[in-house]
Amino acid sequence: MSSSTKDKEVCEGNEGGDGVGVGVGWCLSGDKDFFDVILAKTHVTRPPAHILPKLPSAKVPLVLRHGDKQWQMMYLGNDKRPRFECAGWKRFVNDNNLKEGDACIFEVMESSPQILRLDVVIIRNTMDLPPALLSKIQSQGKTPETAIEL
């Protein structure tokens, strides 16, 4: 069985059904906004500041979900540099043992002036990816139209 077939089968078994397979047990719906961050050393202690512009420009409760766990914090969308609240981000990083070079893909499940819910896919150690794939990631994959198929 090819990896794309395997991922599709795993994806179809998940809630959401016809989404895009992203590793074993993970699925992006394919119809929601998402953004990604390859963690730099500073992101392990402070949340990334480049956040998808379609998120609310207000301070709202935020729920990050990865697997069967959830982390609650505040999203500071009304700040000069919109970002996740630091203490909550640190809990998320520590609980998931995130390191420099790991990637997080955040899929916007709900975004309103009252709440922000993001599903998170974690890809470990992107520094070990082949150079050709790394250059593709850096130049493409920012929108569904330029998605990179693995």
KAUR-V173800 format. One record per helix or strand of 2 or more residues. SS is the DSSP state (helix for helix, strand for strand). FROM is the first residue (numbers start at 1). TO is the last residue. If there is no record, write none. Layout:
ss = (SS SS)
from = (FROM FROM)
to = (TO TO)
//
This chain:
ss = (helix strand strand strand helix strand strand strand helix strand strand helix helix helix)
from = (3 20 27 34 41 59 69 83 86 103 115 126 131 144)
to = (13 21 28 38 44 66 76 84 95 111 123 128 139 146)
//
